[in-house]
Amino acid sequence: MKESFFHANHPTNDFEKQNQAKFDAVIGYSLDFEGGYTNRKEDRETNYGITEPFLEEYRDALPGGKSKPVSELTKEEAKLLYKAQWDKYNLGHIRDKDLALVLNDYMINSYAKNVAKRVQKILNSAGAHLNIDGIFGKETLNAINSTGKEWLVEQILIDRLGRYQFTLDREPQKKIYIRGWIKRLNELAAATCSKTRFKDTDLKTV
């Protein structure tokens, strides 16, 4: 059986240990921000940031592969679901933990495939020549790992701010989240030693 690119230079057992350790090191940040169960009229029902469509997409990661109501998810089950997304997008192959943190949190807070496409566009603006397919394969991962961390973190945070603005333009009732969104971006910046900072007024409401 031909060895895959992702394990060509990493014995499987060693990689899986490193992959799990990296995930464990960053997931707590996102879970703290997402919090527990909410069901507000301004948004969808969520538990630790997980919606019903997300749960259904990754339900095979749950014990027995069985779905359950969003409201009944435990924190450990939420971690299993997020780990499944992490593995799908090969985030464990991102060498820098800060970049893995920023990308994982963005994918948790937004639709992951669209995030991947936006990151590919950012990398292309720096000279990469990637297909905008939303797949973190060999070429995209090489581009991430060979691009300066400080610049890439900044660009991802700026892109995320733009995504929040896009959401506000379509769903102005979500202006109640502005303070939390900005706080999340600034704490991410601080956690990754980025000099980028944002203000509530960076997001415009009608």
N, C-alpha and C positions, 0 to 999 in steps of 0.2 A: 504493500500500500504506500503510495507516495506521501511523503511528509508534507504537511501544509506549511505555508510561509510563516504563519504565526508561531509554529513550534520548531521551525528549522534550527533556530539558534538557542532554543530553550527546552531542556528536557521537560516533558509535560508536567510531572509532579512538582518540579521546582517552580515552573511558571505559575501553576495554579495556586501554590502557596503565596507567591509574590502578588498575584492578581487579587486574591482574597484579602491579603493584608492591605493592599493599596485601597481597595474598595472600603474596607472597614475604617481606614484612616480618614476618608472623606465623607462617608454617608451621614455621619452624625450631624454635620453642619446643615445639610439640607433638611433632615428630619426635624431638627430644632426649629428651623424657620417654618416648615409646613405645619407643625403642630398636629393635633389630633383631629377628631371628627368635626366637620362643619357642614351646614346645609343652609346657606344664606340665599335669599331671593336674588341677590346680585350675581350669583355664581352657581356652579354645579355642586352637587353633593361630593364631598371629598373626605378622605381619611388619610392622614399623613401625606397629603397632596395627591393621593390616588383617586382617580375617577373610575366609574364603572367601565367605560371603554378600555382604559388602560389595564384594569384588572382582567378583563376578558382576553385582552391580547396576550398577557403573560401568565395566565392562570396555571399553565403547566408547571410553573415554578412553585406553586403551593403544594403542600402535602397531598399526595394522591391526585394532583392535577385538577382538583375540584374547586369550582368557583364558590363564592359566598357573598353575602351582602357587603357592600362597602363599609357600612356602619360597624360590621363585626370584625374587621381586620385588626390584627394585633400589630404591634410595632415590629416584631420579628418577621411576621408575614410580609409587611411592607418592605422590609429589607430584602426579602427573597425576590419580590417582584422587581424592585429597583436593580438588584444584582442581575436579573435576567436581561434587563434593558442595557445595563453596563456591558455585559458580555456580548450582546447582539451588536453593539457599536464598537467593540474591541477597545474600550477605554483603558483596559489594563495594559495595553501596549504603548500607551503614552508615557514616555519616560519621566517627565517632570510631574511631580505630584500636584503642584499648584495648577498646572494646566488641566490635569485630570479632574481636579476639584471644580474648576470653573466650567468646564464642559459638561461634567455630570450634573451640576446644579442647574445649568441652563436647560439641559434635556429633561430634567425633572419638572422644571417650571414652565416648559413649553413643549410643543410637539417635536419629538426627538429627530425625526427624519428631516423636518424643515430646518431645525438647528444645524444638522449636519450639512445641509446644502448651503446655508448661510456661511458656515465656517469654511467650506470649500471656496466660496466666492471671495472671502477675506484672504485666503491663502493665494488665490489666483491674482489678487490685486498686488501681492508681493512677489509675483513672478512665477508661481506654480502654474502648471497646465493640467488642471484636474477636470475630469468630467463632473458636472454638477448632478450627481446621482443620489446623494444622501447616504452613501455607503462609505464607511471608514475602512477601506481596504489598504493594501500595501502602499500605494502611491500617496493617499491622503495621510496615512500615519507617518510616512517618511517626511512629508511636507510639514506636518505638525512638529515632529521631533527635530527638524532642522531649522525651524524658524525661531527667532529670538523670543524668549518667553515674555519679556516685559511688553514688547510691542503687541504680541498676539493676545495676551490677557487684556490689554487696553482695548484692542479692537473688538474683542468678544463682548466686553462690558458695554462699549458704546453701541454695538449692534443690539444688545439686549435692551438697552434704553430705548432704541428705536422700535423694538418689538412691543414694548410697553405702550409707546405712543400710538402704534398701530391699533393695539387693543382698545385704548381709550377713544380713539377716533370712531371705532365701530360700536363700542359699548361704554358710553360715557358714565353709566351708573357705577362702573368700576373705579371711579375716581377715589372712592373710599380706601383703595389699596395703595394709593400713591406713596404715602409716607412709608409703608412697609416695603414697597418695591425699592425705593431709593435707599432705605436702610440696608436692605439685602445686598444691593450693588456695592455700597460703600464698605460693608463688612467683608464682602468678597475681595474687594480691592485691598483692604488692609491685611487680610489673611494671606494674600499673595504678594505683599510688599509693592503693590502697584501705587503709583502716585495719583492715579485718576480718582477724582471725587465728583459726586453729583449732588444736585440740590432738587428739592421738591419742584421748584419752578422750572426745572428742565423739562418737565412734562406739562403739556398744555391741555387745558380743558375748555370746553365750549361754555 
